[in-house]
Amino acid sequence: VTSGWSGQFGPDAGFTTFSVTDQKLIVWPAYTDKQLVNGKAVSPDQSYAPQNLP
């Protein structure tokens, strides 16, 4: 996992995107910095459609 910050969306608009794989599926869940504050579960729950890997 890695992260960086360009500031292109403004000082309060940071976000993190993960890559999650399971066999031949991949999902890219993304969360704003505000959602991840204090390490608590994101609420409401979010849904991401898996994509097939070749």
NORZI-V65373 format. One record per pair of residues at least 12 apart in sequence whose C-alpha atoms are under 8 Angstrom apart, sorted by sequence separation. I is the first residue (numbers start at 1). GAP is how many residues later the second one is. If there is no record, write none. Layout:
i:I gap:GAP
i:I gap:GAP
This chain:
i:17 gap:12
i:18 gap:12
i:3 gap:13
i:17 gap:13
i:16 gap:14
i:17 gap:14
i:15 gap:15
i:16 gap:15
i:15 gap:16
i:16 gap:16
i:1 gap:17
i:15 gap:17
i:16 gap:17
i:14 gap:18
i:15 gap:18
i:13 gap:19
i:14 gap:19
i:29 gap:19
i:13 gap:20
i:28 gap:20
i:27 gap:21
i:27 gap:22
i:27 gap:23
i:26 gap:24
i:27 gap:24
i:25 gap:25
i:26 gap:25
i:25 gap:26
i:26 gap:26
i:25 gap:27
i:26 gap:27
i:24 gap:28
i:25 gap:28
i:24 gap:29
i:24 gap:30
